[in-house]
């Protein structure tokens, strides 16, 4: 069986010893770990010392209170949103359980849609994002993806994504997902697919076999394998790899339910860790997906908490140097998260 080599170095640094600041001003040695992702080359530095996990959850009541107008709330939803043209979706809007999918008013791609978990609730906190709510929203967006492919076969790069609360980049508090479909895709999405094709064997099959039952392994839901990445790109990052599926339109209702189940458990762990905000992205394999050596990858990361004058979790390291500074090792994240998957 082929193997994947995980490249890691332990770095030593001398730093002031704050315990001696008032006396001898001594120095002490600390360590950090340098890691490089074997597929993409992405670099992460795993830090030691004080953790940035918030000691308490912020009070979100003011931020999440229902405003005079929210286009995703049931009282104005039918008037504030547009149906899809009949040539794309005959019923106008796509509904699954409490979820509903409508056109996005901002064009992030040639074809963009918004999936609202529940129009009846203006805010749904992390511990209330149940498997059914999440899975139904995913399933409805997958239906939209199929409709887009029938309408526009050139829209072969597809993704389903989410921002939760303003620190994640969301402009609306009402929880929702977004999808994007066109012939061009995004940087990370394309890099993953292209580098998977260049790998001498099936990278994702090898990765799952090698990581299974290891310190970064979390568990499975359906054919989705959950693990934490060796070199994370964000805080509390978790991956869901859909075995045997390379594109959004390869996903079944069972897959949507399995992804919803796993995401709900991750969101529950985030809630336990006093976190409030997240991003996720599920990127399809592009025009050659059916012949590719790529498995669909769901990436989930926490974001800074929504509170006055909050500290951003993105610094020059992440934004300009594409190097993540991570304060909790992925092995620690997986150890706690595994309990949610038992």
C-alpha positions as CSV (number, residue, x, y, z in Angstrom):
1,X,0.0,0.0,0.0
2,X,1.4,3.4,-0.9
3,X,2.1,5.8,2.0
4,X,2.0,9.6,2.4
5,X,5.0,11.3,4.1
6,X,4.0,14.0,6.6
7,X,6.7,16.6,6.8
8,X,7.2,18.2,10.2
9,X,10.0,20.0,12.1
10,X,10.2,21.0,15.7
11,X,11.5,24.6,16.0
12,X,13.0,26.0,19.2
13,X,12.9,29.7,20.1
14,X,14.1,31.7,23.0
15,X,11.5,34.0,24.5
16,X,11.4,36.3,27.6
17,X,10.2,34.5,30.7
18,X,7.4,36.6,32.0
19,X,7.6,35.1,35.4
20,X,11.0,36.8,35.9
21,X,10.0,40.2,34.4
22,X,10.2,42.0,37.8
23,X,13.5,40.4,38.8
24,X,16.1,38.8,36.7
25,X,14.4,39.1,33.3
26,X,15.5,35.6,32.3
27,X,14.8,33.9,29.0
28,X,13.3,30.5,28.4
29,X,13.1,28.1,25.5
30,X,9.8,27.2,23.8
31,X,9.0,25.0,20.9
32,X,6.6,25.2,17.9
33,X,6.0,22.7,15.1
34,X,6.4,23.5,11.4
35,X,4.2,21.4,9.1
36,X,3.6,21.2,5.4
37,X,0.6,19.6,3.8
38,X,1.9,16.7,1.6
39,X,-0.6,17.4,-1.2
40,X,-0.9,21.2,-1.5
41,X,2.3,22.3,0.2
42,X,0.3,24.6,2.6
43,X,2.3,25.4,5.7
44,X,1.1,25.6,9.2
45,X,2.8,26.4,12.5
46,X,1.4,24.7,15.6
47,X,2.1,27.0,18.5
48,X,2.6,26.3,22.2
49,X,1.6,28.4,25.2
50,X,-1.6,30.3,25.9
51,X,-4.6,29.1,24.0
52,X,-7.0,31.5,22.3
53,X,-10.1,29.5,23.0
54,X,-12.6,32.0,24.7
55,X,-13.3,31.2,28.4
56,X,-17.0,32.1,27.9
57,X,-19.5,32.5,25.0
58,X,-20.3,36.1,24.2
59,X,-23.9,37.3,24.7
60,X,-25.3,37.2,21.1
61,X,-28.8,38.5,21.9
62,X,-28.3,42.0,20.6
63,X,-26.5,40.9,17.4
64,X,-29.0,38.1,16.7
65,X,-32.2,40.0,17.6
66,X,-34.7,40.1,14.7
67,X,-34.4,43.4,12.9
68,X,-37.3,45.3,11.3
69,X,-36.4,43.6,8.0
70,X,-34.7,40.4,7.2
71,X,-35.2,38.9,3.7
72,X,-34.9,35.4,5.0
73,X,-37.6,35.6,7.6
74,X,-40.9,34.0,6.9
75,X,-43.0,37.2,7.3
76,X,-41.4,38.8,4.2
77,X,-39.6,35.9,2.5
78,X,-42.0,35.4,-0.4
79,X,-42.0,39.2,-1.2
80,X,-38.3,39.8,-0.5
81,X,-36.8,36.9,-2.5
82,X,-37.2,35.9,-6.2
83,X,-38.1,32.5,-7.5
84,X,-35.9,30.8,-10.1
85,X,-37.0,31.1,-13.7
86,X,-39.2,28.2,-14.8
87,X,-36.5,27.1,-17.3
88,X,-34.3,26.3,-14.4
89,X,-36.6,25.3,-11.6
90,X,-40.3,24.6,-12.5
91,X,-41.5,25.2,-9.0
92,X,-39.7,28.5,-8.6
93,X,-38.2,27.8,-5.2
94,X,-36.6,24.5,-3.9
95,X,-37.9,23.3,-0.6
96,X,-36.8,20.4,1.6
97,X,-38.1,20.1,5.1
98,X,-37.7,23.6,6.7
99,X,-35.0,24.5,4.1
100,X,-35.6,26.6,1.0
101,X,-33.3,27.6,-1.8
102,X,-33.6,30.8,-3.8
103,X,-31.4,32.8,-6.2
104,X,-28.6,34.8,-4.7
105,X,-28.9,38.6,-5.2
106,X,-25.1,38.8,-5.2
107,X,-23.4,37.1,-8.2
108,X,-20.5,35.1,-6.7
109,X,-20.5,32.9,-9.8
110,X,-22.4,32.6,-13.0
111,X,-25.0,30.6,-11.1
112,X,-25.4,31.4,-7.4
113,X,-28.0,30.3,-4.9
114,X,-28.8,30.7,-1.2
115,X,-30.1,27.9,1.0
116,X,-31.9,29.1,4.2
117,X,-32.0,26.4,7.0
118,X,-35.3,27.7,8.4
119,X,-37.3,30.8,7.5
120,X,-39.3,30.6,10.7
121,X,-36.2,31.3,13.0
122,X,-34.1,34.4,12.5
123,X,-31.2,32.9,14.4
124,X,-30.2,29.3,14.9
125,X,-27.2,28.8,17.2
126,X,-24.6,26.1,16.8
127,X,-26.2,23.7,19.2
128,X,-29.5,24.0,17.3
129,X,-28.1,23.2,13.9
130,X,-29.5,19.7,13.9
131,X,-28.6,17.0,11.4
132,X,-32.1,17.4,9.8
133,X,-31.8,21.2,9.3
134,X,-28.3,21.0,7.9
135,X,-28.9,17.9,5.8
136,X,-32.1,19.3,4.3
137,X,-30.4,22.6,3.3
138,X,-27.6,20.6,1.7
139,X,-30.0,18.3,-0.2
140,X,-31.9,21.3,-1.5
141,X,-28.7,22.9,-2.8
142,X,-27.7,19.6,-4.5
143,X,-31.1,19.7,-6.3
144,X,-30.2,23.2,-7.5
145,X,-26.8,21.9,-8.6
146,X,-28.4,19.3,-10.8
147,X,-30.7,21.9,-12.3
148,X,-27.8,24.2,-13.1
149,X,-25.9,21.4,-14.9
150,X,-28.9,20.6,-17.0
151,X,-29.4,24.2,-17.9
152,X,-25.8,25.1,-18.4
153,X,-23.4,22.1,-18.9
154,X,-20.4,24.5,-18.9
155,X,-20.9,25.2,-15.2
156,X,-18.7,22.3,-14.1
157,X,-17.0,23.8,-11.1
158,X,-19.4,23.7,-8.2
159,X,-19.3,24.3,-4.5
160,X,-21.5,24.6,-1.4
161,X,-20.4,27.0,1.3
162,X,-21.4,28.7,4.5
163,X,-20.6,31.8,6.6
164,X,-22.0,32.0,10.1
165,X,-22.3,35.5,11.7
166,X,-20.3,38.6,10.7
167,X,-16.8,37.4,11.8
168,X,-17.0,34.7,9.1
169,X,-17.8,37.3,6.4
170,X,-21.6,36.9,6.6
171,X,-23.6,40.0,5.8
172,X,-26.8,38.5,7.3
173,X,-27.3,37.0,10.7
174,X,-30.1,34.6,9.6
175,X,-28.2,31.3,9.0
176,X,-27.8,30.2,5.5
177,X,-25.6,28.4,2.9
178,X,-24.5,29.5,-0.5
179,X,-23.6,27.6,-3.7
180,X,-21.6,28.7,-6.7
181,X,-21.4,27.1,-10.2
182,X,-19.5,28.2,-13.2
183,X,-16.7,27.1,-15.6
184,X,-13.8,28.5,-13.5
185,X,-13.9,27.5,-9.9
186,X,-11.8,28.8,-7.0
187,X,-8.1,28.6,-6.2
188,X,-8.1,26.0,-3.4
189,X,-10.7,23.9,-5.1
190,X,-8.8,23.7,-8.4
191,X,-5.4,23.2,-6.6
192,X,-6.8,20.2,-4.7
193,X,-8.2,18.6,-7.9
194,X,-5.2,19.3,-10.0
195,X,-2.7,18.1,-7.4
196,X,-4.8,15.0,-6.8
197,X,-4.5,14.2,-10.5
198,X,-0.7,14.6,-10.4
199,X,-0.2,12.4,-7.3
200,X,1.3,9.0,-8.2
201,X,-1.6,7.1,-6.6
202,X,-5.0,7.9,-5.3
203,X,-4.2,10.5,-2.6
204,X,-7.5,10.5,-0.8
205,X,-7.9,6.7,-0.6
206,X,-4.3,6.5,0.8
207,X,-4.9,9.4,3.2
208,X,-8.0,7.8,4.7
209,X,-6.4,4.4,5.0
210,X,-3.3,5.9,6.6
211,X,-5.2,8.2,9.0
212,X,-7.9,5.7,10.1
213,X,-7.8,5.2,13.8
214,X,-4.8,7.5,14.1
215,X,-4.5,10.7,16.3
216,X,-6.3,12.9,13.7
217,X,-9.1,10.4,13.0
218,X,-12.6,11.5,14.1
219,X,-15.2,9.0,12.7
220,X,-17.6,8.3,9.9
221,X,-21.2,9.2,9.0
222,X,-22.4,7.2,6.0
223,X,-19.6,7.3,3.4
224,X,-18.2,10.5,4.8
225,X,-14.9,10.1,6.7
226,X,-14.2,12.9,9.2
227,X,-10.6,13.8,10.4
228,X,-8.5,16.8,11.3
229,X,-5.9,17.9,8.7
230,X,-2.2,17.5,9.5
231,X,-1.4,21.1,8.5
232,X,-4.6,23.1,9.2
233,X,-5.5,26.4,7.4
234,X,-7.8,27.6,10.2
235,X,-8.7,27.2,13.9
236,X,-10.4,23.9,14.9
237,X,-10.4,22.8,11.3
238,X,-12.1,19.5,10.5
239,X,-12.3,17.7,7.1
240,X,-15.1,15.5,5.8
241,X,-14.1,13.3,2.8
242,X,-16.9,11.8,0.8
243,X,-15.5,8.4,-0.4
244,X,-16.5,7.6,-4.0
245,X,-17.9,11.1,-4.8
246,X,-15.9,13.6,-6.9
247,X,-18.6,16.3,-7.6
248,X,-21.5,18.0,-6.0
249,X,-23.9,16.2,-8.4
250,X,-22.5,12.9,-7.2
251,X,-24.1,13.4,-3.8
252,X,-27.2,11.5,-2.9
253,X,-29.9,12.2,-0.3
254,X,-28.1,9.8,2.0
255,X,-24.8,11.7,1.5
256,X,-26.6,15.0,2.3
257,X,-27.9,13.4,5.5
258,X,-24.5,12.0,6.4
259,X,-22.8,15.4,5.9
260,X,-25.6,17.1,7.9
261,X,-25.0,14.6,10.7
262,X,-21.3,15.2,10.8
263,X,-21.5,18.9,10.6
264,X,-24.1,19.0,13.4
265,X,-21.8,17.1,15.7
266,X,-18.9,19.5,14.8
267,X,-21.1,22.5,15.4
268,X,-22.0,21.0,18.8
269,X,-18.3,20.7,19.7
270,X,-17.7,24.3,18.6
271,X,-20.6,25.3,20.9
272,X,-19.0,23.4,23.8
273,X,-15.7,25.2,23.1
274,X,-17.5,28.6,23.5
275,X,-17.2,29.3,19.7
276,X,-19.9,31.1,17.7
277,X,-18.8,31.5,14.1
278,X,-17.6,29.3,11.3
279,X,-17.0,28.8,7.6
280,X,-17.4,25.6,5.6
281,X,-16.8,24.8,2.0
282,X,-17.6,21.7,-0.1
283,X,-15.8,21.8,-3.4
284,X,-16.5,19.7,-6.5
285,X,-14.0,18.2,-8.8
286,X,-14.6,20.2,-12.0
287,X,-15.1,19.1,-15.6
288,X,-13.0,15.9,-15.3
289,X,-14.5,14.9,-12.0
290,X,-15.7,11.5,-13.2
291,X,-12.2,10.6,-14.3
292,X,-10.4,12.3,-11.5
293,X,-8.6,10.8,-8.5
294,X,-10.4,13.3,-6.2
295,X,-12.9,12.8,-3.4
296,X,-15.2,15.6,-2.4
297,X,-13.7,17.5,0.5
298,X,-15.7,19.4,3.1
299,X,-13.5,21.9,5.1
300,X,-14.9,23.4,8.3
301,X,-13.1,26.1,10.4
302,X,-14.1,28.2,13.4
303,X,-13.9,31.9,13.2
304,X,-13.4,34.7,15.7
305,X,-16.3,35.2,18.2
306,X,-18.8,38.0,17.5
307,X,-18.2,40.5,20.3
308,X,-17.3,44.2,20.5
309,X,-13.7,44.9,19.3
310,X,-13.1,41.2,18.7
311,X,-9.6,40.0,17.6
312,X,-9.6,38.7,14.0
313,X,-8.3,35.2,13.6
314,X,-6.6,36.2,10.3
315,X,-3.2,37.9,10.5
316,X,-0.5,38.7,7.9
317,X,0.6,35.1,8.2
318,X,-2.7,33.8,6.9
319,X,-3.8,36.5,4.6
320,X,-0.5,37.4,2.9
321,X,1.8,34.5,3.5
322,X,-0.7,31.6,3.3
323,X,0.7,30.2,6.5
324,X,-1.6,29.3,9.3
325,X,-0.8,30.0,13.0
326,X,-2.7,27.3,15.0
327,X,-2.9,27.4,18.8
328,X,-4.6,24.0,19.3
329,X,-3.0,21.0,17.5
330,X,-5.3,19.0,15.1
331,X,-4.6,15.9,17.2
332,X,-6.1,17.7,20.3
333,X,-9.1,18.8,18.3
334,X,-9.7,15.2,17.0
335,X,-9.3,13.7,20.5
336,X,-12.2,15.8,21.8
337,X,-14.3,15.6,18.7
338,X,-14.1,11.8,18.5
339,X,-16.4,11.7,21.5
340,X,-19.2,13.3,19.4
341,X,-18.9,10.6,16.8
342,X,-19.1,7.6,19.1
